Amino acid sequence: MTLAARPEGAPRRGDFRLLPEERLRTDREYREVVHKGERTGTPHFTVYRDFRGRGGRKVGISVGKRVGRAVVRNRIKRVLREFYRFHKCAFPDGSRTAIVVKKALPKPCLAAVSEELLPAISRRWGRKEESSLCGQEISSSTP
């Protein structure tokens, strides 16, 4: 089996990945962001952000047991990681962001998360436009 060549100008496979260096990895990092950073909230999420001023962006996702059973928590985390990958322009370089889920969405899908988080983030921190999928429409269908 041979692999087809990537068309010119097409995004590489790893362009939309959540790389290990883009994650908040330790409890200490989470605590620093929550205690030193700024906060905004929505009915289902609380977003904390601080700016280090150097390096790349980092994001962490926290979903507690009160949100629901493991299947629900894992689904929400997958959707939030997908939100981050498609909307990296909302997370400027040099920032650390922690997204804490307060309660489960009735129907956790990318469209619902984007509809709730993007306005809150842009209202609080403004919006930095980059070349990504930020301007594209997200369908509300779920797999």
GUBASE-161806 format. One record per atom (N, C-alpha, C, O): x, z, y; residue in one letter. Coordinates in steps of 0.02 Angstrom, whole numbers, padded with zeros to 5 digits, always signed. Atoms other than C-alpha are relative to their C-alpha. Layout:
// GUBASE-161806
XZYa/...
//
This chain:
// GUBASE-161806
+00042+00000-00059m/+00000+00000+00000m/+00044+00000+00062m/+00089+00042+00068m/-00040+00005-00061t/+00073-00052+00167t/-00043+00022+00060t/-00103+00012+00061t/+00034-00021-00060l/+00029+00020+00335l/+00001-00055+00052l/+00052-00089+00060l/+00004+00051-00052a/-00029-00096+00473a/+00038+00024+00061a/+00041+00084+00075a/-00037-00017-00061a/+00075-00102+00630a/-00049+00023+00054a/-00105-00001+00058a/+00041-00026-00055r/+00009-00008+00780r/-00004-00053+00055r/+00048-00079+00076r/+00006+00050-00053p/-00062-00128+00911p/+00034+00024+00064p/+00037+00084+00078p/-00034-00016-00062e/+00031-00134+01076e/-00047+00036+00048e/-00104+00014+00059e/+00040-00038-00048g/-00034-00005+01200g/-00048+00050-00032g/-00079+00090+00004g/+00045-00047+00033a/-00134+00091+01069a/+00033+00069-00002a/+00094+00073-00009a/-00029-00067+00002p/-00112+00280+01071p/+00032+00014-00068p/+00006-00006-00120p/-00032-00020+00063r/+00007+00350+00943r/-00040+00054-00034r/-00083+00086-00003r/+00039-00047+00041r/-00060+00460+00804r/+00001+00071+00029r/-00050+00105+00028r/-00006-00069-00022g/+00004+00622+00881g/-00021+00012+00072g/-00015+00069+00096g/+00016-00008-00071d/-00058+00592+01059d/-00057+00050+00011d/-00060+00080+00065d/+00057-00045-00009f/-00217+00695+01032f/+00005+00061-00044f/-00045+00095-00056f/-00008-00058+00043r/-00145+00829+00920r/+00008+00063+00042r/+00028+00061+00100r/-00013-00065-00030l/-00140+01014+00962l/+00065+00024-00032l/+00064+00051-00087l/-00066-00016+00027l/+00046+01045+00938l/+00012+00075+00000l/-00017+00111+00041l/-00014-00072+00002p/+00114+01216+00891p/+00026+00028+00066p/+00010+00085+00083p/-00025-00025-00064e/+00204+01230+01058e/-00053+00001+00055e/-00041+00027+00110e/+00056-00002-00047e/+00036+01206+01146e/-00048+00057-00014e/-00100+00063+00018e/+00044-00054+00018r/-00040+01361+01066r/+00027+00067+00024r/+00087+00078+00026r/-00020-00069-00011l/-00039+01542+01120l/+00009+00031-00069l/-00039+00034-00108l/-00015-00019+00069r/+00044+01613+00966r/-00003+00076-00013r/-00020+00096-00069r/-00006-00071+00013t/+00062+01800+00989t/-00053+00040+00038t/-00082+00016+00087t/+00046-00046-00033d/-00048+01946+01037d/+00024+00015+00071d/-00016+00022+00117d/-00029-00013-00066r/+00070+01979+01182r/-00018-00055+00050r/-00035-00041+00107r/+00018+00056-00043e/+00039+01805+01254e/-00074+00003+00021e/-00091-00005+00080e/+00071-00007-00016y/-00150+01828+01242y/-00012+00055+00051y/-00047+00045+00101y/+00010-00057-00045r/-00142+01998+01326r/+00025-00015+00070r/-00007+00004+00119r/-00026+00018-00066e/-00033+01931+01468e/-00049-00045+00037e/-00061-00035+00097e/+00047+00047-00032v/-00155+01789+01503v/-00063+00037+00021v/-00087+00027+00077v/+00062-00036-00016v/-00307+01904+01497v/+00010+00050+00057v/-00033+00055+00101v/-00010-00052-00051h/-00231+02042+01605h/+00026-00027+00066h/+00007-00003+00119h/-00031+00026-00062k/-00131+01939+01731k/-00035-00061+00027k/-00026-00079+00085k/+00030+00063-00021g/-00235+01782+01738g/-00066+00007+00036g/-00094+00061+00043g/+00065+00005-00033e/-00390+01726+01831e/-00053-00014-00053e/-00037-00037-00108e/+00052+00006+00050r/-00559+01721+01745r/-00059-00039+00027r/-00076-00036+00087r/+00064+00030-00014t/-00714+01615+01742t/-00043+00006-00062t/-00017+00013-00118t/+00043-00010+00058g/-00865+01629+01631g/-00059-00047-00001g/-00079-00075+00051g/+00061+00038+00012t/-01012+01535+01559t/-00043+00043-00045t/-00020+00096-00066t/+00041-00040+00045p/-01156+01598+01454p/+00031+00012-00069p/+00017+00063-00101p/-00027-00006+00068h/-01057+01569+01293h/+00075+00013-00002h/+00101+00033-00054h/-00074-00004+00001f/-00873+01574+01346f/+00025+00038+00061f/-00007+00040+00113f/-00039-00026-00055t/-00750+01669+01453t/+00068-00034-00003t/+00099-00036-00056t/-00063+00036-00001v/-00597+01571+01507v/+00048+00037+00047v/+00031+00050+00105v/-00052-00033-00038y/-00438+01658+01567y/+00057-00049+00008y/+00073-00086-00039y/-00056+00046-00011r/-00294+01562+01645r/+00051+00032+00046r/+00033+00062+00097r/-00053-00017-00046d/-00126+01605+01719d/+00048-00058+00004d/+00049-00100-00041d/-00046+00055-00011f/+00007+01490+01787f/+00071+00026-00003f/+00090+00071+00035f/-00070-00019+00006r/+00187+01507+01732r/+00043-00040+00048r/+00097-00017+00068r/-00036+00042-00046g/+00243+01365+01844g/+00055-00041-00033g/+00088-00080+00002g/-00051+00038+00034r/+00359+01292+01713r/-00024-00015-00071r/-00069+00018-00097r/+00017+00016+00069g/+00347+01212+01543g/-00067-00033-00008g/-00099-00053+00041g/+00063+00034+00016g/+00197+01138+01458g/-00059+00047+00001g/-00053+00107+00014g/+00062-00039+00002r/+00019+01195+01443r/-00007+00034-00068r/+00018+00009-00118r/+00015-00036+00062k/-00036+01321+01313k/-00072+00021+00001k/-00100+00037+00054k/+00070-00020+00005v/-00209+01363+01250v/-00008+00044-00062v/+00025+00033-00113v/+00017-00043+00056g/-00277+01499+01137g/-00075+00007-00005g/-00110+00008+00046g/+00072-00005+00012i/-00449+01517+01060i/-00013+00064-00040i/+00019+00076-00091i/+00016-00062+00034s/-00525+01683+01010s/-00075+00003-00013s/-00116-00003+00034s/+00071-00005+00019v/-00689+01699+00915v/-00007+00063-00043v/+00018+00065-00099v/+00008-00063+00035g/-00738+01875+00863g/-00055-00002-00053g/-00094-00049-00057g/+00048-00004+00055k/-00842+01928+00714k/-00073+00006+00023k/-00118-00013-00013k/+00069-00007-00024r/-00994+01966+00821r/-00032-00067+00015r/-00093-00071+00023r/+00026+00067-00012v/-01012+01778+00852v/-00038-00026-00060v/-00087-00062-00053v/+00034+00023+00059g/-01062+01748+00673g/+00045+00004-00061g/+00100+00032-00059g/-00038+00000+00061r/-01003+01724+00496r/+00060-00048+00006r/+00065-00084+00055r/-00062+00039-00004a/-00838+01638+00456a/-00012-00074+00009a/+00025-00107+00046a/+00015+00071-00007v/-00917+01466+00440v/-00016-00018+00072v/+00007-00069+00097v/+00018+00012-00070v/-00990+01478+00615v/+00061+00006+00045v/+00071-00036+00088v/-00060-00010-00041r/-00829+01547+00690r/+00049-00058-00007r/+00076-00081+00043r/-00046+00055+00011n/-00724+01411+00611n/-00025-00064+00031n/+00015-00103+00058n/+00030+00060-00031r/-00843+01274+00669r/+00011+00002+00076r/+00029-00050+00105r/-00010-00006-00072i/-00833+01339+00849i/+00073-00012+00018i/+00088-00045+00067i/-00071+00010-00014k/-00643+01345+00841k/+00019-00073-00006k/+00057-00099+00035k/-00014+00071+00008r/-00636+01166+00777r/-00025-00040+00060r/+00010-00084+00085r/+00029+00036-00057v/-00750+01106+00917v/+00041+00015+00063v/+00052-00030+00104v/-00040-00017-00059l/-00648+01200+01049l/+00069-00033-00001l/+00094-00054+00051l/-00063+00037+00005r/-00485+01125+00984r/-00010-00073+00017r/+00032-00104+00050r/+00016+00070-00016e/-00566+00954+00993e/-00011-00007+00075e/+00012-00056+00105e/+00011+00000-00073f/-00623+00993+01172f/+00067-00002+00036f/+00077-00041+00082f/-00066-00002-00032y/-00443+01036+01219y/+00036-00066-00008y/+00065-00092+00040y/-00036+00063+00012r/-00372+00879+01139r/-00026-00056+00043r/+00013-00097+00069r/+00030+00054-00039f/-00493+00764+01230f/+00000+00013+00075f/-00009-00034+00114f/+00003-00017-00071h/-00487+00856+01397h/+00063+00036+00023h/+00058+00086+00059h/-00063-00031-00021k/-00304+00899+01421k/+00009-00002+00075k/+00047+00037+00103k/-00006+00004-00073c/-00323+00847+01603c/-00028+00062+00034c/-00010+00077+00091c/+00029-00061-00028a/-00424+01006+01632a/+00047+00060-00008a/+00034+00114+00018a/-00049-00052+00013f/-00272+01108+01575f/+00067-00023+00029f/+00105-00056-00007f/-00061+00026-00031p/-00127+01075+01697p/+00063+00027-00032p/+00063+00080-00063p/-00065-00022+00025d/+00056+01087+01647d/+00018+00066+00034d/+00004+00077+00093d/-00020-00064-00026g/+00127+01260+01669g/-00053+00054-00004g/-00043+00109+00020g/+00054-00049+00004s/-00038+01347+01631s/-00007+00026-00072s/+00008-00009-00120s/+00019-00029+00065r/-00086+01463+01490r/-00074+00018+00005r/-00094+00052+00053r/+00072-00009-00001t/-00271+01468+01448t/-00023+00034-00064t/-00002+00013-00119t/+00031-00032+00058a/-00366+01584+01332a/-00076-00009+00006a/-00106+00010+00056a/+00072+00010+00002i/-00544+01537+01284i/-00028+00051-00049i/-00011+00049-00108i/+00030-00051+00041v/-00645+01683+01218v/-00074-00016-00007v/-00109-00026+00043v/+00070+00016+00012v/-00813+01649+01137v/-00040+00065+00002v/-00025+00112-00035v/+00042-00060-00006k/-00946+01776+01189k/-00056+00000-00052k/-00068+00050-00085k/+00053+00007+00050k/-01088+01712+01081k/-00003-00072-00022k/+00020-00117+00013k/+00001+00067+00029a/-01119+01562+00971a/-00048-00046+00037a/-00101-00025+00061a/+00044+00051-00027l/-01191+01402+01040l/-00054-00014-00051l/-00041-00009-00111l/+00053+00016+00049p/-01359+01355+00962p/+00019-00059-00044p/+00003-00060-00104p/-00022+00059+00037k/-01285+01187+00910k/+00071-00016+00023k/+00080-00054+00071k/-00068+00010-00024p/-01094+01188+00923p/+00024-00072-00012p/+00041-00090-00068p/-00027+00068+00004c/-01043+01009+00960c/+00041-00012+00063c/+00036+00025+00112c/-00045+00014-00055l/-00916+00931+01076l/-00037-00012+00066l/-00015+00010+00119l/+00038+00015-00061a/-01047+00870+01199a/-00025+00064+00033a/-00021+00072+00094a/+00026-00063-00027a/-01124+01044+01219a/+00056+00042+00030a/+00048+00072+00084a/-00057-00038-00025v/-00954+01127+01240v/+00026-00031+00065v/+00040+00005+00113v/-00024+00034-00060s/-00897+00996+01366s/-00047+00010+00058s/-00026+00021+00115s/+00051-00009-00052e/-01059+01011+01463e/+00003+00069+00031e/-00012+00078+00090e/-00003-00069-00025e/-01034+01198+01480e/+00068+00017+00030e/+00070+00049+00083e/-00066-00021-00022l/-00845+01216+01500l/+00029-00041+00058l/+00058-00013+00103l/-00031+00042-00052l/-00793+01067+01608l/-00023+00019+00071l/+00020+00026+00115l/+00019-00020-00069p/-00900+01113+01760p/+00027+00068+00020p/+00047+00078+00078p/-00025-00067-00016a/-00847+01295+01750a/+00075-00002+00016a/+00098+00030+00063a/-00072+00005-00012i/-00662+01251+01738i/+00015-00036+00065i/+00056-00014+00105i/-00012+00038-00061s/-00669+01121+01876s/-00024+00039+00062s/+00007+00033+00115s/+00025-00041-00055r/-00771+01239+01987r/+00051+00054+00018r/+00062+00069+00077r/-00046-00056-00011r/-00644+01379+01966r/+00070-00022+00020r/+00100+00006+00066r/-00070+00018-00010w/-00477+01288+01961w/+00010-00071+00025w/+00067-00093+00033w/-00008+00070-00020g/-00513+01111+02019g/+00014-00043-00060g/+00016-00018-00116g/-00010+00046+00056r/-00479+00959+01915r/+00060-00044+00014r/+00064-00075+00066r/-00059+00042-00006k/-00313+00872+01888k/-00010-00061-00044k/-00013-00055-00105k/+00013+00061+00038e/-00343+00692+01836e/+00065-00027-00029e/+00115-00033+00007e/-00055+00032+00035e/-00224+00617+01709e/-00029-00054-00043e/-00090-00061-00048e/+00025+00052+00045s/-00234+00473+01590s/-00018+00031-00067s/+00025+00044-00109s/+00026-00026+00063s/-00342+00542+01450s/-00073-00020-00004s/-00094-00064+00033s/+00070+00017+00010l/-00522+00535+01394l/-00046+00038+00047l/-00107+00040+00035l/+00042-00043-00042c/-00584+00648+01535c/-00059-00036+00031c/-00113-00007+00037c/+00054+00035-00032g/-00689+00515+01617g/-00048-00033-00048g/-00100-00060-00026g/+00042+00034+00048q/-00765+00449+01457q/-00058+00043-00022q/-00054+00104-00023q/+00061-00034+00022e/-00937+00494+01395e/+00010+00025-00072e/+00039-00010-00113e/-00002-00029+00067i/-00949+00607+01242i/-00069-00003-00029i/-00117+00018+00002i/+00066+00004+00032s/-01089+00574+01120s/-00021+00069-00024s/+00021+00111-00040s/+00025-00065+00020s/-01200+00719+01073s/-00014+00005-00075s/-00041+00056-00098s/+00012-00002+00072s/-01209+00675+00889s/+00053+00042-00034s/+00111+00044-00012s/-00047-00040+00039t/-01128+00790+00763t/+00006-00030-00069t/-00041-00060-00095t/-00009+00029+00067p/-01054+00739+00596p/-00039+00036-00053p/-00036+00017-00111p/
//
